[in-house]
Amino acid sequence: MTIAFTPSETSADERETAAPETAPAAISEPEFWVPSAPEPESAESEESSEPEESTEPQESTEPQEPAEPVSADDHDPVVVRDAQDFGIYARTGGWAFALKVARSVRPGGQPAEGTARTKVSAKAFAALAGCSPDRVMRYYKAWDMAADDGLVPQFEVLVPGEDVELPDADVWLSYYTSRNSASSVRGQAISAAAEAEGIRPTKALEVAENPTALRAAILADPGTAEAARGALLDRMKEDPALQTEMARAIARTDDLKKAVASEAKAADRIGYVRQIVENGQIKTPAGQTVEAPAELRAEAERHLSLIDELDDSEEAGEWAGEAYDAVKGLVARAVEEDPALRVQERRTKFYNSLQKATKVFEELTLDEVMEEDIYEADMLQRLEALQEAIGTCISALRKASTTS
């Protein structure tokens, strides 16, 4: 077991001469030394001294809580010191270590005057503590910011080995950051976003620096996955590059592509019903837009209200399909019950079909038939059948025009 001593236990001259010799051995120490408890009495004196009479009843075989506070004299001094140090840290958190830095460190460039003469540089302090100078300076900066806010004394008034009243442990993370990335442009953006969300920047920085841990949490926990989904959607609104990447990833994954198509279909059906409710119009199968009958509009409102009441976790696809089929049936019935609308609907459907057929025939490249040997007997047979159908259609239209 190695025990490190605070600067207050030796004189300034002894520290200056002993530091170079003890530095190598101290490198194996923990990050910071801890204050030593008062030296316990020697074993000889304990054995020779008369045992004090106990006023407490004899302990039973059953475990009991002590009736009085535990005395440090009854336990191993090393255990007592660990317990005391633990209590200090439990109450103050990182402030206990920041105080050691604040009262002992004088960064390079500062004048060594008065009490500062016994202080050491952050580099020397780090070597004695067995950690990096960057870590020491992060504690130094945390204390500096807290001193500016009046929570702790300024460095200049602190003397090596001096104890002061420390803030609560909960306040520590508001001033300390354990990550160098916090000072980068990326880190500052993350910190600002964290503060806007009402969380500590250190938490957000920790997640950003450990994407593997974030991935594991998303894979294992539905709540984390939901939070990540919401964050990605918000991010994509202002990040076209991310939109493209997400769309590409979905298009390359069959299951996701089917899910997107299904959701798009449901959204289109809900939009069809919503358009009837909001605009009071219907779109017929042939593409006509006419006023919606009162009965149809009321039915559309009923189905839409049921869909709007669904929770975000509930699937809307089945409800959308039911609403769409119900409204579509009412639209078809409304068309059939109105003679003028029925005639116009059929006329529109005929024109639509004629336009499609004309466009398809016009796209046939007859020049290639003459230039290359692509002729098949079946082609001619199909064209002849088409010619016969067109002739029949023309005759029927001429007969209808003569009758009218």
LUMMAR-608272 format. One record per residue (C-alpha): residue number from 1; residue in one letter; chain; z, y, x. Coordinates in Angstrom, 1 decimal. Layout:
BEGIN
R  resi  resn  chain      pz      py      px
R   NUM     A      A       Z       Y       X
...
END
This chain:
BEGIN
R  resi  resn  chain      pz      py      px
R     1     M      A     0.0     0.0     0.0
R     2     T      A    -1.0     3.4     1.3
R     3     I      A     1.0     6.5     0.4
R     4     A      A    -0.5    10.0     0.9
R     5     F      A     1.6    13.1     1.2
R     6     T      A     0.9    16.5    -0.3
R     7     P      A     0.6    19.5     2.1
R     8     S      A     4.0    20.8     0.9
R     9     E      A     5.8    17.9     2.7
R    10     T      A     4.8    19.1     6.2
R    11     S      A     4.7    22.4     7.9
R    12     A      A     1.5    24.4     8.4
R    13     D      A     1.5    23.7    12.2
R    14     E      A     2.0    20.0    11.6
R    15     R      A    -0.8    19.8     9.1
R    16     E      A    -3.2    21.6    11.4
R    17     T      A    -2.5    19.2    14.3
R    18     A      A    -2.2    16.1    12.2
R    19     A      A    -5.3    16.6    10.0
R    20     P      A    -7.9    15.4    12.6
R    21     E      A    -6.0    12.3    13.4
R    22     T      A    -5.2    11.3     9.8
R    23     A      A    -8.6    12.1     8.3
R    24     P      A   -10.3     8.8     9.1
R    25     A      A    -7.4     6.7     7.7
R    26     A      A    -7.3     8.9     4.6
R    27     I      A   -10.9     8.3     3.7
R    28     S      A    -9.9     4.9     2.2
R    29     E      A    -7.5     6.7     0.0
R    30     P      A    -8.2     7.4    -3.7
R    31     E      A   -10.0    10.7    -4.7
R    32     F      A    -6.9    12.8    -4.5
R    33     W      A    -3.3    12.3    -3.2
R    34     V      A    -0.5    12.3    -5.7
R    35     P      A     2.9    14.0    -5.4
R    36     S      A     5.6    11.7    -4.0
R    37     A      A     8.8    11.2    -5.9
R    38     P      A    12.1    11.9    -4.2
R    39     E      A    12.9     9.3    -1.6
R    40     P      A    15.1     6.5    -3.1
R    41     E      A    18.3     5.5    -1.5
R    42     S      A    18.2     2.8     1.1
R    43     A      A    18.7    -0.8     0.3
R    44     E      A    21.8    -1.0     2.4
R    45     S      A    23.5     1.9     0.5
R    46     E      A    22.5     0.3    -2.9
R    47     E      A    24.0    -3.1    -1.8
R    48     S      A    27.2    -1.5    -0.5
R    49     S      A    27.8     0.9    -3.4
R    50     E      A    29.9    -0.1    -6.3
R    51     P      A    27.9    -1.0    -9.4
R    52     E      A    28.4     1.4   -12.2
R    53     E      A    30.1     0.2   -15.4
R    54     S      A    27.6    -0.2   -18.2
R    55     T      A    28.6     1.2   -21.6
R    56     E      A    25.7    -0.6   -23.3
R    57     P      A    26.2    -4.0   -25.0
R    58     Q      A    25.0    -7.1   -23.2
R    59     E      A    21.3    -7.8   -23.7
R    60     S      A    20.4   -10.5   -26.1
R    61     T      A    17.6   -13.0   -25.7
R    62     E      A    15.5   -11.1   -28.2
R    63     P      A    13.5    -8.1   -26.8
R    64     Q      A    15.0    -4.8   -27.8
R    65     E      A    14.2    -1.2   -27.3
R    66     P      A    16.6     0.6   -24.9
R    67     A      A    19.2     2.6   -26.6
R    68     E      A    19.1     5.3   -23.9
R    69     P      A    16.3     6.6   -21.6
R    70     V      A    15.4     4.3   -18.8
R    71     S      A    16.9     5.3   -15.5
R    72     A      A    14.6     5.5   -12.5
R    73     D      A    17.3     4.1   -10.3
R    74     D      A    17.0     0.7   -12.0
R    75     H      A    13.4     0.2   -11.0
R    76     D      A    11.2    -0.1    -8.0
R    77     P      A    10.6     3.4    -6.6
R    78     V      A     6.8     2.7    -6.3
R    79     V      A     6.7     1.7   -10.0
R    80     V      A     8.7     4.8   -10.9
R    81     R      A     6.3     7.1    -9.0
R    82     D      A     3.3     5.5   -10.7
R    83     A      A     4.9     5.9   -14.1
R    84     Q      A     5.7     9.6   -13.4
R    85     D      A     2.2    10.3   -12.1
R    86     F      A     0.8     8.5   -15.2
R    87     G      A     2.9    10.7   -17.5
R    88     I      A     1.7    13.8   -15.7
R    89     Y      A    -2.0    12.8   -16.1
R    90     A      A    -1.5    11.7   -19.7
R    91     R      A    -0.1    15.2   -20.6
R    92     T      A    -2.5    17.3   -18.4
R    93     G      A    -5.5    15.2   -17.7
R    94     G      A    -7.7    16.5   -14.9
R    95     W      A    -5.6    19.7   -14.6
R    96     A      A    -3.1    17.7   -12.4
R    97     F      A    -5.8    17.1    -9.8
R    98     A      A    -7.4    20.5   -10.2
R    99     L      A    -4.1    22.0    -9.3
R   100     K      A    -4.1    20.1    -6.0
R   101     V      A    -7.5    21.5    -5.3
R   102     A      A    -6.6    25.0    -6.4
R   103     R      A    -3.5    25.3    -4.3
R   104     S      A    -4.9    23.6    -1.2
R   105     V      A    -8.6    24.5    -0.9
R   106     R      A   -10.1    27.6     0.6
R   107     P      A   -13.9    27.4     0.4
R   108     G      A   -15.8    28.4     3.5
R   109     G      A   -16.3    32.2     3.9
R   110     Q      A   -13.1    33.2     2.3
R   111     P      A   -10.6    35.1     4.6
R   112     A      A    -7.7    33.0     6.0
R   113     E      A    -4.9    35.5     5.3
R   114     G      A    -1.4    35.0     4.2
R   115     T      A    -0.8    31.8     2.3
R   116     A      A    -4.5    31.0     2.6
R   117     R      A    -4.1    30.2     6.3
R   118     T      A    -2.6    26.8     5.5
R   119     K      A    -5.3    25.9     3.1
R   120     V      A    -8.4    23.9     4.1
R   121     S      A   -12.0    23.9     3.3
R   122     A      A   -13.5    21.8     0.4
R   123     K      A   -15.2    19.6     3.0
R   124     A      A   -11.9    19.0     4.9
R   125     F      A   -10.1    18.4     1.6
R   126     A      A   -12.8    15.9     0.5
R   127     A      A   -12.5    14.1     3.9
R   128     L      A    -8.8    13.7     3.5
R   129     A      A    -9.2    12.6    -0.1
R   130     G      A   -12.0    10.2     0.6
R   131     C      A   -14.5    11.7    -1.8
R   132     S      A   -17.4    14.1    -1.7
R   133     P      A   -17.1    17.9    -1.3
R   134     D      A   -19.2    18.3    -4.5
R   135     R      A   -16.6    16.6    -6.5
R   136     V      A   -13.9    18.8    -5.0
R   137     M      A   -15.9    21.9    -5.9
R   138     R      A   -16.3    20.8    -9.5
R   139     Y      A   -12.6    20.7    -9.8
R   140     Y      A   -12.4    24.0    -8.0
R   141     K      A   -14.9    25.6   -10.4
R   142     A      A   -13.2    24.2   -13.5
R   143     W      A    -9.9    25.9   -12.3
R   144     D      A   -11.8    29.1   -11.6
R   145     M      A   -13.2    29.3   -15.1
R   146     A      A    -9.8    28.5   -16.6
R   147     A      A    -8.2    31.2   -14.5
R   148     D      A   -10.8    33.7   -15.7
R   149     D      A    -9.7    32.8   -19.3
R   150     G      A    -6.0    33.3   -18.4
R   151     L      A    -5.1    29.6   -18.8
R   152     V      A    -4.0    29.0   -15.2
R   153     P      A    -3.0    31.2   -12.2
R   154     Q      A    -5.7    32.5    -9.9
R   155     F      A    -6.2    30.8    -6.5
R   156     E      A    -4.8    33.7    -4.5
R   157     V      A    -1.3    33.3    -5.9
R   158     L      A    -1.1    29.6    -5.5
R   159     V      A     0.7    28.1    -2.5
R   160     P      A     0.1    24.6    -1.2
R   161     G      A     2.6    22.3    -2.8
R   162     E      A     3.4    24.7    -5.6
R   163     D      A     3.7    23.3    -9.2
R   164     V      A     2.8    25.4   -12.2
R   165     E      A     2.7    24.8   -15.9
R   166     L      A    -0.6    23.2   -16.8
R   167     P      A    -2.7    23.3   -20.0
R   168     D      A    -3.0    20.3   -22.3
R   169     A      A    -5.3    17.5   -21.4
R   170     D      A    -7.6    18.2   -24.4
R   171     V      A    -8.6    21.5   -22.9
R   172     W      A    -9.8    20.0   -19.5
R   173     L      A   -13.2    18.8   -20.6
R   174     S      A   -14.0    22.3   -21.9
R   175     Y      A   -14.1    23.5   -18.3
R   176     Y      A   -14.9    20.5   -16.2
R   177     T      A   -18.3    18.9   -15.8
R   178     S      A   -18.6    15.8   -13.7
R   179     R      A   -22.4    16.0   -13.4
R   180     N      A   -24.6    18.0   -11.2
R   181     S      A   -27.3    18.0   -13.8
R   182     A      A   -25.3    20.4   -15.9
R   183     S      A   -26.6    23.3   -13.7
R   184     S      A   -30.2    22.3   -13.9
R   185     V      A   -32.6    23.7   -16.6
R   186     R      A   -32.6    20.4   -18.3
R   187     G      A   -28.8    20.2   -18.2
R   188     Q      A   -28.4    23.7   -19.5
R   189     A      A   -30.7    22.9   -22.5
R   190     I      A   -28.7    19.8   -23.2
R   191     S      A   -25.5    21.7   -23.0
R   192     A      A   -26.7    24.4   -25.3
R   193     A      A   -27.9    21.8   -27.9
R   194     A      A   -24.6    20.0   -27.7
R   195     E      A   -22.7    23.2   -28.3
R   196     A      A   -24.9    23.9   -31.3
R   197     E      A   -24.1    20.5   -32.7
R   198     G      A   -20.4    21.2   -32.1
R   199     I      A   -19.8    18.5   -29.4
R   200     R      A   -18.7    18.7   -25.8
R   201     P      A   -21.7    19.2   -23.4
R   202     T      A   -20.2    16.5   -21.1
R   203     K      A   -20.8    13.9   -23.8
R   204     A      A   -24.4    14.9   -24.2
R   205     L      A   -25.0    15.0   -20.5
R   206     E      A   -23.5    11.6   -20.1
R   207     V      A   -25.9    10.1   -22.7
R   208     A      A   -28.9    11.9   -21.2
R   209     E      A   -28.1    10.5   -17.7
R   210     N      A   -27.7     6.9   -19.0
R   211     P      A   -30.7     6.1   -21.2
R   212     T      A   -30.1     2.4   -20.8
R   213     A      A   -26.7     2.8   -22.5
R   214     L      A   -28.3     4.9   -25.3
R   215     R      A   -30.9     2.1   -25.8
R   216     A      A   -28.2    -0.5   -26.0
R   217     A      A   -26.3     1.5   -28.6
R   218     I      A   -29.4     2.1   -30.7
R   219     L      A   -30.3    -1.6   -30.6
R   220     A      A   -26.7    -2.7   -31.5
R   221     D      A   -25.6    -0.1   -34.0
R   222     P      A   -27.4     0.9   -37.2
R   223     G      A   -25.5     4.2   -37.3
R   224     T      A   -26.6     5.2   -33.8
R   225     A      A   -30.2     4.1   -34.6
R   226     E      A   -30.1     6.4   -37.7
R   227     A      A   -28.9     9.3   -35.7
R   228     A      A   -31.6     8.7   -33.1
R   229     R      A   -34.3     8.5   -35.8
R   230     G      A   -33.2    11.9   -37.3
R   231     A      A   -33.2    13.4   -33.8
R   232     L      A   -36.6    12.2   -33.0
R   233     L      A   -38.0    13.5   -36.3
R   234     D      A   -36.5    16.9   -35.7
R   235     R      A   -37.9    16.9   -32.1
R   236     M      A   -41.4    15.9   -33.2
R   237     K      A   -41.6    19.0   -35.4
R   238     E      A   -41.8    21.1   -32.3
R   239     D      A   -43.3    18.6   -29.8
R   240     P      A   -46.9    17.7   -30.4
R   241     A      A   -47.0    15.5   -27.4
R   242     L      A   -44.2    13.4   -28.8
R   243     Q      A   -46.0    13.2   -32.1
R   244     T      A   -49.1    11.8   -30.4
R   245     E      A   -47.0     9.3   -28.4
R   246     M      A   -45.2     8.1   -31.5
R   247     A      A   -48.4     7.8   -33.5
R   248     R      A   -50.0     5.9   -30.7
R   249     A      A   -47.1     3.5   -30.5
R   250     I      A   -47.1     2.9   -34.2
R   251     A      A   -50.9     2.3   -34.3
R   252     R      A   -50.5    -0.3   -31.5
R   253     T      A   -47.8    -2.2   -33.3
R   254     D      A   -49.0    -4.3   -36.3
R   255     D      A   -45.7    -4.4   -38.1
R   256     L      A   -45.2    -0.7   -37.8
R   257     K      A   -48.7     0.0   -38.8
R   258     K      A   -48.3    -2.0   -42.0
R   259     A      A   -45.0    -0.4   -42.7
R   260     V      A   -46.6     3.1   -42.3
R   261     A      A   -49.5     2.1   -44.6
R   262     S      A   -47.1     0.8   -47.2
R   263     E      A   -45.0     4.0   -47.1
R   264     A      A   -48.1     6.2   -47.2
R   265     K      A   -49.3     4.3   -50.3
R   266     A      A   -45.9     4.8   -52.0
R   267     A      A   -45.9     8.5   -51.1
R   268     D      A   -49.4     8.9   -52.6
R   269     R      A   -48.3     7.3   -55.8
R   270     I      A   -45.2     9.4   -56.1
R   271     G      A   -47.4    12.5   -55.4
R   272     Y      A   -49.7    11.5   -58.2
R   273     V      A   -46.8    11.3   -60.7
R   274     R      A   -45.3    14.5   -59.4
R   275     Q      A   -48.5    16.4   -59.7
R   276     I      A   -48.6    15.5   -63.5
R   277     V      A   -45.0    16.7   -63.9
R   278     E      A   -45.4    19.9   -62.0
R   279     N      A   -49.0    20.9   -63.0
R   280     G      A   -49.3    19.3   -66.4
R   281     Q      A   -52.6    17.8   -65.5
R   282     I      A   -54.0    14.4   -65.0
R   283     K      A   -56.8    13.0   -62.9
R   284     T      A   -58.9    10.4   -64.6
R   285     P      A   -60.4     7.3   -62.8
R   286     A      A   -63.7     9.1   -62.6
R   287     G      A   -62.1    12.1   -60.9
R   288     Q      A   -61.9    14.5   -63.8
R   289     T      A   -58.9    16.9   -64.0
R   290     V      A   -57.8    17.5   -67.6
R   291     E      A   -54.6    18.6   -69.4
R   292     A      A   -52.0    15.8   -69.7
R   293     P      A   -50.8    14.8   -73.2
R   294     A      A   -47.2    15.5   -74.0
R   295     E      A   -46.3    11.8   -74.2
R   296     L      A   -47.8    11.1   -70.8
R   297     R      A   -46.1    14.1   -69.2
R   298     A      A   -42.7    13.1   -70.6
R   299     E      A   -43.1     9.5   -69.2
R   300     A      A   -44.0    10.9   -65.8
R   301     E      A   -40.9    13.1   -65.8
R   302     R      A   -38.7    10.1   -66.6
R   303     H      A   -40.1     8.0   -63.8
R   304     L      A   -39.9    10.8   -61.3
R   305     S      A   -36.3    11.6   -62.1
R   306     L      A   -35.4     7.9   -61.3
R   307     I      A   -37.2     8.1   -58.0
R   308     D      A   -35.6    11.4   -57.0
R   309     E      A   -32.1     9.9   -57.7
R   310     L      A   -32.6     7.1   -55.1
R   311     D      A   -30.5     7.2   -52.0
R   312     D      A   -32.2     7.6   -48.6
R   313     S      A   -31.3     4.0   -47.8
R   314     E      A   -33.0     2.6   -51.0
R   315     E      A   -36.7     1.5   -50.9
R   316     A      A   -38.9     3.7   -53.1
R   317     G      A   -42.0     1.5   -52.9
R   318     E      A   -41.2    -0.6   -55.9
R   319     W      A   -40.2     2.3   -58.0
R   320     A      A   -43.3     4.2   -57.0
R   321     G      A   -45.5     1.3   -57.9
R   322     E      A   -43.9     1.0   -61.4
R   323     A      A   -44.2     4.7   -62.1
R   324     Y      A   -47.8     4.8   -60.9
R   325     D      A   -48.9     1.8   -63.0
R   326     A      A   -47.1     3.2   -66.1
R   327     V      A   -48.7     6.6   -65.8
R   328     K      A   -52.1     5.1   -64.9
R   329     G      A   -52.0     3.0   -68.1
R   330     L      A   -51.2     6.1   -70.2
R   331     V      A   -54.1     8.0   -68.5
R   332     A      A   -56.6     5.2   -69.4
R   333     R      A   -55.3     5.1   -73.0
R   334     A      A   -55.6     8.9   -73.3
R   335     V      A   -59.2     8.8   -72.1
R   336     E      A   -60.1     6.0   -74.6
R   337     E      A   -58.4     7.8   -77.5
R   338     D      A   -60.4    11.0   -77.0
R   339     P      A   -64.1    10.4   -77.9
R   340     A      A   -65.4    13.5   -76.0
R   341     L      A   -63.3    12.7   -72.9
R   342     R      A   -64.4     9.1   -73.0
R   343     V      A   -68.1    10.0   -73.0
R   344     Q      A   -67.6    12.5   -70.2
R   345     E      A   -65.6    10.0   -68.2
R   346     R      A   -68.4     7.4   -68.4
R   347     R      A   -71.1    10.0   -67.6
R   348     T      A   -69.1    11.0   -64.5
R   349     K      A   -68.7     7.4   -63.4
R   350     F      A   -72.4     6.8   -63.7
R   351     Y      A   -73.2     9.8   -61.6
R   352     N      A   -70.8     8.8   -59.0
R   353     S      A   -72.3     5.3   -58.7
R   354     L      A   -75.8     6.7   -58.6
R   355     Q      A   -74.9     9.1   -55.8
R   356     K      A   -73.3     6.3   -53.8
R   357     A      A   -76.4     4.1   -54.3
R   358     T      A   -78.7     6.9   -53.3
R   359     K      A   -76.8     7.7   -50.2
R   360     V      A   -76.8     4.1   -49.1
R   361     F      A   -80.5     3.6   -49.6
R   362     E      A   -81.3     6.9   -47.7
R   363     E      A   -79.4     5.6   -44.7
R   364     L      A   -81.8     2.7   -44.3
R   365     T      A   -83.8     3.2   -41.1
R   366     L      A   -87.2     2.0   -42.1
R   367     D      A   -88.7     3.1   -38.8
R   368     E      A   -86.9     0.3   -37.0
R   369     V      A   -88.4    -2.2   -39.3
R   370     M      A   -91.9    -1.3   -38.1
R   371     E      A   -91.0    -0.9   -34.4
R   372     E      A   -88.9    -4.0   -33.9
R   373     D      A   -89.0    -7.5   -35.2
R   374     I      A   -86.0    -7.4   -37.5
R   375     Y      A   -87.8    -8.5   -40.7
R   376     E      A   -86.3   -11.4   -42.7
R   377     A      A   -87.7   -12.8   -46.0
R   378     D      A   -84.3   -12.3   -47.6
R   379     M      A   -84.5    -8.5   -47.1
R   380     L      A   -87.7    -8.3   -49.1
R   381     Q      A   -86.2   -10.4   -51.9
R   382     R      A   -83.2    -8.2   -52.2
R   383     L      A   -85.3    -5.0   -52.3
R   384     E      A   -87.5    -6.5   -55.0
R   385     A      A   -84.4    -7.4   -57.1
R   386     L      A   -83.1    -3.9   -56.5
R   387     Q      A   -86.5    -2.5   -57.6
R   388     E      A   -86.3    -4.5   -60.8
R   389     A      A   -82.8    -3.3   -61.6
R   390     I      A   -83.8     0.3   -61.0
R   391     G      A   -86.8    -0.2   -63.3
R   392     T      A   -84.5    -1.6   -66.0
R   393     C      A   -82.1     1.3   -65.6
R   394     I      A   -84.9     3.9   -65.8
R   395     S      A   -86.2     2.3   -69.0
R   396     A      A   -82.8     2.3   -70.6
R   397     L      A   -82.3     6.0   -69.8
R   398     R      A   -85.7     6.9   -71.2
R   399     K      A   -85.0     5.0   -74.4
R   400     A      A   -81.6     6.8   -74.7
R   401     S      A   -83.2    10.2   -74.2
R   402     T      A   -85.8     9.5   -76.8
R   403     T      A   -83.2     8.4   -79.3
R   404     S      A   -81.0    11.4   -78.7
END
